[in-house]
Amino acid sequence: MIQRRDFLLASVATGLCALAGPAFADKANPDKLRIALLPDENAATIIQNAQPLKAYLEGVLKKPVEIIVTTDYSSMIEAMRFGRIEVGYFGPFSYVLAKSKATEIEPFGVGVEKGKPNYQSILIATADGPVKEIADIKGKPFAFGDRASTSSHLAPRALLAKKGLIGDADYKVVHLGQHDAVARAVAAGQVPAGALSEAIYRVLVETKKVDPAKLRQIALSDPIPNYPLTMQGYLKPELKDAIRKAFLELKDPAILKLFRVEAIAAATDKDYDVLRDMAKVLQLDIAKL
């Protein structure tokens, strides 16, 4: 009886191993590569603009590529955490949050713009509104983007904290989701001031999606490390090398424009410690966010 039971247990274990083998193999070397881009603008526009990137990667990696735009930063973090995407283009702080929940993920690339792998947050106000400088924000609403956004939440909120203005105590915190929503709301006078990525703000002005005459710049944040490209750590080493090489050797200006950069350089997790320091200034427990 005991021998029969041992035989059955051994058979079940062998069967489970047989089932697990192909699953892990597929996970490490998937037939299709799913790449998520940040939902900082209209999803349909992002996907359309990403078609040259998709064609380039499919040609280099010899795999089908699916471009994904999640509904918000949190859902992108969860998609990475649960293996629903292989490559993610995160905001700096959303990467730090993702890394705290999925330690396997690896940053491998960072955008370089104007020779620098960093950017800034811009604080803007309605041109003819009540906010002329940072001190005027006290007692008024202030618009941020997504809660997990670096340039549209963490960096400007930390800057205001250093100036003695604490959110929900000294001013009313308003979250509008996307960067362009912040710029439009401030330009329309729906909120007197707000913050977003300076790079995105410049694009909105250049494409005439916002009228700069209706806005005033009141501050710039300290430099923030640029958005990291990340991948799942469980991917096969050969596939990871191929993905890294494809992005680091990317030279097409039309494709690089999607990332609002002129080149992509190598990146490491340590580059993003500055975001962890900002979280400390705001007394944020990253593990609980």
N, C-alpha and C positions, 0 to 999 in steps of 0.2 A: 504494500500500500504506500509506504514511505517512498519506495523507489519510483512508483508511478507518479506520486505528487512531485518529486524532484524532477522527473522527466518533463512533466507538464510545465513546471515553473521555468525550466531551461528552455522549453519550446517557446513559451510566451516571451521570455527575455530576448531570444534570438529574433522572434518576429518583430518586437519593438525596435530592436537595433536595425533591422532591415528597413522598417518604415522610416526611422529617424535618419538613416544615411542619406537617401536622396533629398529629403527635406532640407537637411543642413547644407548639402552640396548646392541645391538650388538657391538657398539663401546667400551663400558665399559667392556664387557665380550666377546671378539671375539671368534669365533669357532676355528680360527687358530691364532697362535702367530707368528708374523714376526719379526725376529731378524737380525739387520744389523751389519755387521762387517766392520772394516776399510779397505778401498782399498789401503793398503800400500804395497801389493805385488800382484802377479798374482791372479785374481779373482777365476779361476778354482781351483788353488791350495788351496786357503783359504777355499772354499766351501768343497772340498774333505777332508781337515784336520779337518773341523768342524762337520763331520758326527757323531763322538762320542758325541759331545756336543748336537747335535740334538736328538740323541737317549736317552741321559740322561734326557734332559728336557721334552721330550714327556712322558717318564716313570714317572717322578715326577709330572708334571703339568697336565697329562692326557688330553693333547691337541696336535693336530698336530703342528709341528714347521717348519717354512720355514726360511732357512738361506739365507740372501741377502747380496750381495756385490755391492755397488753402484759404479758408474763410477769414482767419485771423492768425496772429502770431502764436497764440496758445495751441490752436489745432495743428499748426506746423510742428511745434515742439512735440506734441503727442504723436504725430505721424512718424517723426524720427525715432521717438522713444519705443514705439511698438513695431518698427521695421516696415512701415508702409511706404517709405521712400528710402532710396539709397544715397542720394546726394541732396544736401540742403544749403540754400544761400540765405543765411540768417542775418538778422540785425545783430550787432555786437552783444547787446544785453540778452536778447532772446537766445543767442548761442550759449551764453553763460548759464541761463536757466535750463536750456536743453542738456548741457553737459552735466549739470547737477542731478538731472533725472536719468540720464543715459550716458554713463561714464565712458562707454565704448566709442562714442563718436569722436572723430578726429578732424580738427581744422587743417586744411592743407593749402589754402590759397587766400590771398587778400588783395583787394583792388588797390591800384596805385593811380592817383589822380594828381596832376601837376607835380609829379615827382615824389609824392608823399603817400604813405599807406594809411592816412588818417583823414578825418573830415571834421566838421563842426556843426553844432546845432545853432539855428538862428532864432532869436526871440523877436517877434514882430508885434506891432500894434496898429490899430486903425489910425490912418493919417490924421484925421481931425477929431480923434477920440480923446478920452481923458488920460490915457497912459502915454507919457512922454519919456519916461525913464523907469528903471526897475522899481524904484521906491513907490511909484504911482500904482503898482499892481496891488498893493495892500488894500484889502477890503473889497476887491473886485473879482469877477470870474476870470480864470486863465485857462485857455484851451490846450490840451495835450492830445496826442494821437493815441495809439494803442498802448495799453498799460505795460506791455513787454518791449516797447520801442525804446531804443537808446537815445536817438537824437530828438525824438518827439515826446519823450517823457523823462527817462532817467537823468540824462545830462542836464537839461534845463531845470529840472526839479532840484537837482543837486546844486546847481548854480544859484537858484533862488534861496535855497537853504543856507548857503554860505553868506548870502546877503541879508540873512536874518528873516527871510520869509518862508514860513512853514505851511505847506499845503493843508487846506481845510481848517487851519487855525488863523492864518493871516490872509488867505485868499481862498476863493472857491475853486476847487479842482473840477474841470470839465474834460471828459474824454470823448473825442470825436472819431476815433478809429484810424482813419487814413491821414497821411500828411497833407494831401491836397484839400481835404475837408477842413483842416485847421486854417490853411491859408485863405480859403474861400469865406469861412465864417468870420475871420478877422476883417477881411476886406469889406465884407457886407455889414460890418458893425454889429453882428450877432453876439460876438464876444469882443471885449476891448483889446485883448492881447492873447498870444499863444506862441507855440514853438513847434518847429519841424526841422528836418534836415536842410541845411543850407544848400546842398547840392540839388535836392528836389525843388526847393524854393526857386533856385535860379532857372531850372528847367521849366517850371510853371510860368515864370515871367517870360522866358524866351519863346515859349509856345503860346503866349498870350492867354493862358488859362486863368491868370490873375493879373490885375492891373496894379503895377508897382506904385502908381500915383496915389492909390488908396491905402497904401501901407507905409509904415516907417520901421526901420530896423532900430531896436533898442539895445541889443547885446548879441555877442557871439560866445559860445561855450569854449572851454578849453578843448584842445584836439582830442578826438575820439578815434580809436583804431577802426579802420574801415571794416565793412561787412565781410565776415569770413565765409568761404566756401568750405563745407564740411562733408564728410562721408562716414558711412558705417564702418566701424573698426573690424567687424567680422567678415568683411569682404575679402576674397582671395588676394594675397599680396600682389600677384601679377595684375589683377584688375585694378587694385588701388593705385599701383604705379602707372597704369595706362590712363586712369582718370586724372591723376595729378599732372601727368605729362601733357595731356590734352588741354587742360586749362592753363598751365604755366606757359605753354608755347602758343597760346591763342594770340594772334596778331591782327585779326580782321577788325578794323575800327567800327564797322557796322554792328558786329556782335558785341564788342566791348562796350558799345554805347548802351546796351541793355543794362549793364552793370554800372553805368555812369563812371567808367574808369578808362584809363589809357593803356593799362597793362595789368597783369595779375602776377603777384610775387608770392613766394612761399610764406606760410604762416604757422605758428605754433600756439598751443593753448596759453602759454605764459604771456603772450602778447595781449591777452584780454584780462590780465590781473587788474588793470586800471578800472575796469567795469566793476569788479568785485570791491574795489576801494570806494567807488561811488556809492555802491549799495550800503556800505558801512556808514558813509556820511548820512544817508537817509534812514539808517537803522532798519534796513530791510533784511529779513532772514531769507536768503535765496532758496534754501531748502524747503521753505514753506510756501513759496510763491507758485 
